[in-house]
Amino acid sequence: MPQQYGWRFLRAAYSRLTTARAQETAQHVLMREAIMKTSGLAERLRAAQDALRSSVG
């Protein structure tokens, strides 16, 4: 795994996908949250972070 796409990259991606932006409408926030919840992406990103973090250290 290239270091530039390690666990820190996934942590940043997780943050960008789960944190509301200042200019987001309420509809956009709800849509993003629904996508994250139904896809299971948040859990998968966390699991990938943990796997990469444990492989490094």
N, CA, C and O atoms as CSV, one atom per row, in Angstrom:
chain,resi,resn,atom,element,x,y,z
A,1,MET,N,N,0.847,-1.176,0.000
A,1,MET,CA,C,0.000,0.000,0.000
A,1,MET,C,C,0.890,1.236,0.000
A,1,MET,O,O,1.721,1.385,0.896
A,2,PRO,N,N,0.743,2.120,-0.971
A,2,PRO,CA,C,1.540,3.352,-0.969
A,2,PRO,C,C,1.262,4.164,0.296
A,2,PRO,O,O,0.113,4.276,0.724
A,3,GLN,N,N,2.294,4.719,0.882
A,3,GLN,CA,C,2.135,5.439,2.142
A,3,GLN,C,C,1.178,6.622,2.022
A,3,GLN,O,O,0.494,6.968,2.986
A,4,GLN,N,N,1.128,7.245,0.841
A,4,GLN,CA,C,0.230,8.390,0.677
A,4,GLN,C,C,-1.228,7.998,0.798
A,4,GLN,O,O,-2.079,8.862,1.009
A,5,TYR,N,N,-1.542,6.705,0.668
A,5,TYR,CA,C,-2.922,6.229,0.810
A,5,TYR,C,C,-3.074,5.340,2.028
A,5,TYR,O,O,-3.856,4.390,2.009
A,6,GLY,N,N,-2.347,5.631,3.069
A,6,GLY,CA,C,-2.391,4.845,4.297
A,6,GLY,C,C,-3.574,5.223,5.179
A,6,GLY,O,O,-4.558,5.803,4.719
A,7,TRP,N,N,-3.452,4.879,6.461
A,7,TRP,CA,C,-4.563,5.080,7.390
A,7,TRP,C,C,-4.878,6.559,7.591
A,7,TRP,O,O,-6.028,6.911,7.855
A,8,ARG,N,N,-3.886,7.425,7.471
A,8,ARG,CA,C,-4.158,8.861,7.623
A,8,ARG,C,C,-5.022,9.386,6.468
A,8,ARG,O,O,-5.894,10.231,6.670
A,9,PHE,N,N,-4.773,8.886,5.279
A,9,PHE,CA,C,-5.598,9.249,4.117
A,9,PHE,C,C,-7.045,8.821,4.352
A,9,PHE,O,O,-7.974,9.578,4.072
A,10,LEU,N,N,-7.230,7.603,4.868
A,10,LEU,CA,C,-8.578,7.110,5.130
A,10,LEU,C,C,-9.251,7.889,6.252
A,10,LEU,O,O,-10.461,8.111,6.216
A,11,ARG,N,N,-8.474,8.302,7.245
A,11,ARG,CA,C,-9.025,9.112,8.330
A,11,ARG,C,C,-9.545,10.442,7.779
A,11,ARG,O,O,-10.622,10.901,8.159
A,12,ALA,N,N,-8.773,11.052,6.888
A,12,ALA,CA,C,-9.193,12.317,6.276
A,12,ALA,C,C,-10.435,12.111,5.404
A,12,ALA,O,O,-11.351,12.933,5.424
A,13,ALA,N,N,-10.466,11.028,4.651
A,13,ALA,CA,C,-11.636,10.737,3.810
A,13,ALA,C,C,-12.872,10.526,4.672
A,13,ALA,O,O,-13.952,11.018,4.344
A,14,TYR,N,N,-12.719,9.802,5.767
A,14,TYR,CA,C,-13.831,9.565,6.690
A,14,TYR,C,C,-14.365,10.896,7.221
A,14,TYR,O,O,-15.575,11.112,7.279
A,15,SER,N,N,-13.465,11.765,7.600
A,15,SER,CA,C,-13.859,13.066,8.128
A,15,SER,C,C,-14.611,13.889,7.077
A,15,SER,O,O,-15.640,14.493,7.379
A,16,ARG,N,N,-14.100,13.911,5.857
A,16,ARG,CA,C,-14.759,14.669,4.788
A,16,ARG,C,C,-16.146,14.118,4.465
A,16,ARG,O,O,-17.056,14.870,4.117
A,17,LEU,N,N,-16.296,12.805,4.584
A,17,LEU,CA,C,-17.585,12.195,4.244
A,17,LEU,C,C,-18.615,12.281,5.364
A,17,LEU,O,O,-19.814,12.201,5.097
A,18,THR,N,N,-18.182,12.439,6.596
A,18,THR,CA,C,-19.115,12.403,7.715
A,18,THR,C,C,-19.358,13.749,8.368
A,18,THR,O,O,-20.283,13.877,9.170
A,19,THR,N,N,-18.562,14.754,8.053
A,19,THR,CA,C,-18.704,16.062,8.690
A,19,THR,C,C,-19.470,17.013,7.781
A,19,THR,O,O,-19.157,17.157,6.599
A,20,ALA,N,N,-20.478,17.658,8.356
A,20,ALA,CA,C,-21.277,18.615,7.583
A,20,ALA,C,C,-20.449,19.857,7.277
A,20,ALA,O,O,-19.647,20.303,8.097
A,21,ARG,N,N,-20.652,20.393,6.117
A,21,ARG,CA,C,-19.977,21.620,5.700
A,21,ARG,C,C,-20.856,22.826,6.033
A,21,ARG,O,O,-22.073,22.698,6.169
A,22,ALA,N,N,-20.244,23.967,6.159
A,22,ALA,CA,C,-20.966,25.176,6.555
A,22,ALA,C,C,-22.053,25.557,5.554
A,22,ALA,O,O,-23.101,26.064,5.954
A,23,GLN,N,N,-21.829,25.326,4.275
A,23,GLN,CA,C,-22.786,25.754,3.256
A,23,GLN,C,C,-23.757,24.658,2.814
A,23,GLN,O,O,-24.552,24.873,1.899
A,24,GLU,N,N,-23.701,23.494,3.447
A,24,GLU,CA,C,-24.614,22.414,3.071
A,24,GLU,C,C,-26.040,22.740,3.498
A,24,GLU,O,O,-26.275,23.277,4.580
A,25,THR,N,N,-26.967,22.409,2.639
A,25,THR,CA,C,-28.373,22.540,3.016
A,25,THR,C,C,-28.751,21.354,3.890
A,25,THR,O,O,-28.052,20.341,3.913
A,26,ALA,N,N,-29.847,21.484,4.600
A,26,ALA,CA,C,-30.320,20.394,5.452
A,26,ALA,C,C,-30.616,19.150,4.610
A,26,ALA,O,O,-30.366,18.026,5.044
A,27,GLN,N,N,-31.142,19.358,3.422
A,27,GLN,CA,C,-31.441,18.235,2.535
A,27,GLN,C,C,-30.159,17.509,2.141
A,27,GLN,O,O,-30.134,16.280,2.092
A,28,HIS,N,N,-29.117,18.243,1.866
A,28,HIS,CA,C,-27.844,17.637,1.495
A,28,HIS,C,C,-27.247,16.854,2.663
A,28,HIS,O,O,-26.719,15.758,2.474
A,29,VAL,N,N,-27.330,17.409,3.856
A,29,VAL,CA,C,-26.829,16.713,5.047
A,29,VAL,C,C,-27.559,15.396,5.234
A,29,VAL,O,O,-26.930,14.361,5.452
A,30,LEU,N,N,-28.881,15.426,5.150
A,30,LEU,CA,C,-29.671,14.204,5.326
A,30,LEU,C,C,-29.373,13.173,4.244
A,30,LEU,O,O,-29.312,11.974,4.517
A,31,MET,N,N,-29.189,13.641,3.028
A,31,MET,CA,C,-28.879,12.735,1.923
A,31,MET,C,C,-27.515,12.067,2.143
A,31,MET,O,O,-27.376,10.857,1.959
A,32,ARG,N,N,-26.520,12.854,2.534
A,32,ARG,CA,C,-25.181,12.304,2.778
A,32,ARG,C,C,-25.209,11.301,3.935
A,32,ARG,O,O,-24.601,10.234,3.854
A,33,GLU,N,N,-25.914,11.647,5.002
A,33,GLU,CA,C,-26.017,10.740,6.149
A,33,GLU,C,C,-26.723,9.440,5.779
A,33,GLU,O,O,-26.319,8.367,6.228
A,34,ALA,N,N,-27.763,9.524,4.974
A,34,ALA,CA,C,-28.487,8.327,4.544
A,34,ALA,C,C,-27.598,7.427,3.688
A,34,ALA,O,O,-27.620,6.205,3.832
A,35,ILE,N,N,-26.830,8.028,2.812
A,35,ILE,CA,C,-25.923,7.243,1.966
A,35,ILE,C,C,-24.879,6.546,2.817
A,35,ILE,O,O,-24.603,5.362,2.624
A,36,MET,N,N,-24.298,7.276,3.758
A,36,MET,CA,C,-23.271,6.686,4.620
A,36,MET,C,C,-23.845,5.542,5.458
A,36,MET,O,O,-23.198,4.512,5.645
A,37,LYS,N,N,-25.058,5.735,5.955
A,37,LYS,CA,C,-25.676,4.716,6.803
A,37,LYS,C,C,-26.056,3.468,6.013
A,37,LYS,O,O,-25.754,2.352,6.437
A,38,THR,N,N,-26.711,3.644,4.875
A,38,THR,CA,C,-27.193,2.485,4.121
A,38,THR,C,C,-26.072,1.740,3.400
A,38,THR,O,O,-26.185,0.539,3.156
A,39,SER,N,N,-24.997,2.440,3.057
A,39,SER,CA,C,-23.891,1.771,2.355
A,39,SER,C,C,-22.954,1.037,3.301
A,39,SER,O,O,-22.235,0.127,2.886
A,40,GLY,N,N,-22.959,1.428,4.569
A,40,GLY,CA,C,-22.024,0.830,5.518
A,40,GLY,C,C,-20.600,1.321,5.319
A,40,GLY,O,O,-19.655,0.723,5.835
A,41,LEU,N,N,-20.445,2.402,4.575
A,41,LEU,CA,C,-19.120,2.903,4.236
A,41,LEU,C,C,-18.345,3.373,5.454
A,41,LEU,O,O,-17.132,3.173,5.522
A,42,ALA,N,N,-19.010,3.989,6.410
A,42,ALA,CA,C,-18.314,4.484,7.602
A,42,ALA,C,C,-17.624,3.336,8.343
A,42,ALA,O,O,-16.467,3.457,8.745
A,43,GLU,N,N,-18.331,2.236,8.519
A,43,GLU,CA,C,-17.755,1.090,9.214
A,43,GLU,C,C,-16.598,0.478,8.425
A,43,GLU,O,O,-15.595,0.059,9.003
A,44,ARG,N,N,-16.745,0.431,7.128
A,44,ARG,CA,C,-15.684,-0.131,6.283
A,44,ARG,C,C,-14.438,0.740,6.286
A,44,ARG,O,O,-13.318,0.230,6.296
A,45,LEU,N,N,-14.633,2.066,6.276
A,45,LEU,CA,C,-13.481,2.964,6.350
A,45,LEU,C,C,-12.758,2.801,7.684
A,45,LEU,O,O,-11.528,2.773,7.724
A,46,ARG,N,N,-13.511,2.694,8.768
A,46,ARG,CA,C,-12.902,2.487,10.091
A,46,ARG,C,C,-12.136,1.164,10.136
A,46,ARG,O,O,-11.023,1.113,10.659
A,47,ALA,N,N,-12.716,0.113,9.602
A,47,ALA,CA,C,-12.051,-1.187,9.594
A,47,ALA,C,C,-10.765,-1.141,8.763
A,47,ALA,O,O,-9.748,-1.715,9.152
A,48,ALA,N,N,-10.818,-0.464,7.630
A,48,ALA,CA,C,-9.622,-0.333,6.788
A,48,ALA,C,C,-8.544,0.486,7.495
A,48,ALA,O,O,-7.359,0.164,7.407
A,49,GLN,N,N,-8.955,1.542,8.195
A,49,GLN,CA,C,-8.000,2.336,8.970
A,49,GLN,C,C,-7.307,1.471,10.014
A,49,GLN,O,O,-6.084,1.498,10.145
A,50,ASP,N,N,-8.102,0.702,10.755
A,50,ASP,CA,C,-7.541,-0.151,11.788
A,50,ASP,C,C,-6.595,-1.187,11.219
A,50,ASP,O,O,-5.547,-1.455,11.806
A,51,ALA,N,N,-6.944,-1.774,10.087
A,51,ALA,CA,C,-6.082,-2.780,9.464
A,51,ALA,C,C,-4.774,-2.159,9.002
A,51,ALA,O,O,-3.708,-2.740,9.204
A,52,LEU,N,N,-4.842,-0.997,8.391
A,52,LEU,CA,C,-3.611,-0.342,7.917
A,52,LEU,C,C,-2.761,0.133,9.093
A,52,LEU,O,O,-1.535,0.031,9.055
A,53,ARG,N,N,-3.401,0.643,10.120
A,53,ARG,CA,C,-2.653,1.124,11.294
A,53,ARG,C,C,-1.926,-0.038,11.971
A,53,ARG,O,O,-0.778,0.113,12.391
A,54,SER,N,N,-2.576,-1.184,12.080
A,54,SER,CA,C,-1.931,-2.327,12.736
A,54,SER,C,C,-0.825,-2.935,11.875
A,54,SER,O,O,0.118,-3.524,12.403
A,55,SER,N,N,-0.935,-2.798,10.570
A,55,SER,CA,C,0.114,-3.350,9.698
A,55,SER,C,C,1.368,-2.490,9.691
A,55,SER,O,O,2.463,-2.977,9.412
A,56,VAL,N,N,1.202,-1.192,10.005
A,56,VAL,CA,C,2.345,-0.276,10.026
A,56,VAL,C,C,3.141,-0.458,11.313
A,56,VAL,O,O,4.370,-0.521,11.285
A,57,GLY,N,N,2.442,-0.543,12.435
A,57,GLY,CA,C,3.114,-0.559,13.722
A,57,GLY,C,C,3.337,-1.928,14.193
A,57,GLY,O,O,3.896,-2.127,15.271
